[in-house]
């Protein structure tokens, strides 16, 4: 379970990135004011569909950093209730004080600061939560050149196999054959095993021979 305290006045729609990743075990506190009292329908719908425990708190009286105090008090209430980890979604550096105080208390309390729900999920500690692993992988940076070369290679493989299977009984299986070919990087032994497993001995062997003959020609 994850707890999110959203400084909506600060982050607005941008901070809601990742709201589609919420689930029924999460708890969300949204803090807003009259100046930001509307939210995109797609984000509201995602909150509803997630089934999360949702709380909305509107600023009653204007005042400098008033909404920040709301959030700080709620963070304290969550920890007092036995919660050990929560995320504050805000770009306001002032919340570093909340994070620092949690550390000074030398308790199990862990405050995550992030600009979006998605970024907060990536920083969470629960290794058993599959979405955390998936979000971290999605946020990894990769070499543009390597990715471009991989795409060009896949396109080349796609053209070769589509052409190879055109007007054969395997024409409708082209996408699956492409997937297996790319997955195994064209390595003959691995591809041979996968084709036999997926299509059976007779068809798998026939497909393998077609591809092998093209590779060696």
N, C-alpha and C positions, 0 to 999 in steps of 0.2 A: 504494500500500500504506500502511496505517495501523497504528500500534502503540498499544495501549491497556493501561495499567497500572491495574488496578481495585482500589481499597482497599475490598474488600467488607465488611469489618468496620465501615467508616464509612458507606458508602452503602446497603448491603443491596439489597433489590429495587428501590428507587426509582432507584438508579444504573444499573440494567440497561436502563432505557428506551432504545430504539434498538438493542438487540442483534439485532433482526430485520433491521437494515440492514448487518450485517457480511457480508463475503464471503471467498472463498478466498484473497485476497491480503492479508488482515489478519492481524495477530498479536496475541493477547490473553494477558495475564498476570493471573491472578486471585490476589489475596492475601487469605487468610482465616485465622480462628482457630477454636478449638474452640467458642467462643460463637456463631459464625455459620457453621456447617458444612453448612447445608442451603440449597438454592436452589429457587425455583419451577421446576416441570417445564417450563413454557412457555419460560423463559429458557434452561434447559439444552438443550431441544430446538432452540431458535433457534441456539445455539452449534454444535450438531452439524450442523444443516442448512446453516449458512453455509460450512462447510468451512474455517473459519479455523484457523490454527495456534494451538492452545490450550495454555496451561501453567497449572497450579494449584500454588500454594505455600502450605502451611499453616504457621502460626507454631509453632515447636518449643518455645520457652521463653517464658513470660510475662515481660513487662518493659514499662516505660513507653515508649510510642512505638516499641516493637520492630518492629512491622509497617511502620511508616513508614521505618525504616532498610532493611528488605528492599526496599521500593519504590525508595528513593533509589539503592541499590546497583544494582538492575536497570536503572534509567534510565541510570546511568553505563556499564553494560555494553552497553546498546543503542547509545549514542553511540560507544563505543569500537569497536563493530562496524561503524561507518559509517552508522548510521541518523541522519537529520537532524531528524526530527520525531516526537514522540510525545505522547500525551495521558495525563495522570494523572486518573483518575476518583475524586474525593474532595471532601468539603466541608471538609477539614482545611486551614486557612490556612498551616500549617507548610510545605506544599509550595511556597509562594511562594519559599522559599529556593532550591529546586532550579531553579525558573524564573529567578530572579535570577542565580544562578551561571552558568547557560547563557548568559545575556546578557553577563555580565562576561567570559566567555571569548572573546567576539566571534567566535564560530564560526558555522557554519550551523545549529547545534543550536537547535531550537525546541521548547519545552515548553508544552503547552496544559493549562490547569487547568479542569476542568469537573465539574459534579455528576452528569452522565449521559453515556452514550455518545453519545446524540443531540446534546446540546449541544456535545460535543467535536468531532463531525463538522462541525458548522456553523462551527467556528473554524479548520478546517484550510486549508492554503494551495493544495492541488492543484486548480486550476481545471478540470482535465480530468476530474475525478471527478464524474459527473453527480449522484450521490447528495448531494454537498455542496451543489450548487445547489438541489436539491429540498428538502433539509432547511432551508436558509436561507429559502427561500420559505415553507415550512410554519410556521416560527417567526416570520415577520414579523407585526407587529401591524397590525390594520386598525380602522377606525372601526366601532363596533357599529351606529351609526345608519345608516351607508352600507350595511353588510352586510344589515341588516334591511330597508332599502328595496329592495335588490337582490333579496332573497328574496321580498318581497311582489310585486315586478314579475314575477319568474319565475312565481310562483303564478298571477298574473293572466293571463299569456301562456298558461300551461298550460291553464287553464280555458277560455280563448277558443278555442284550437286543438283541444282535445279535443271541445268542443261543435261546432266548425265541421266537423270530419271525421267526426263520429258518423254512422253509417249511410251512409257513402260508401265507395268502394273504397279510399280512403286511410286508413281507420280504423286499420289495423294499423301505419301509418307515422307515427302521431301523435308518438311519442317522438323520432324523427329530425327531424321538422319543428319540434318544440319546440326541440330542440337548436340547429338552424340559426337559428331566429328569435331566440332569446336571444343566441346567439353574435354575430349581426349587429345586435343591439339594435333589430330591427324596421326597419332602414334598407332602403328599397325596392330600391335598385340592387344592394346587396350580397346581399340575400336572394334577389333574382331570379337572380343568377348562381349562387349556391350551390344553389338548388332545381333549376335546369336541369342543373347538373353532377351532382347526386346522383340525380335522377329521370329525366333525359332531357328532351328539348325539349317533347314533348307533355304528359307528366304534370307536369313542372316548371312549365310555363306555366299549366296548369290549377290547380295548387296556389297559385301566385302570385296568380292572379286571385281565387281564393276568399278568400285572406288580405287582398288589397288592397281587395276589395269590403267586407269586414267592417270594415277600418280606416277607410274613407271613409263608412261608413253611420252 
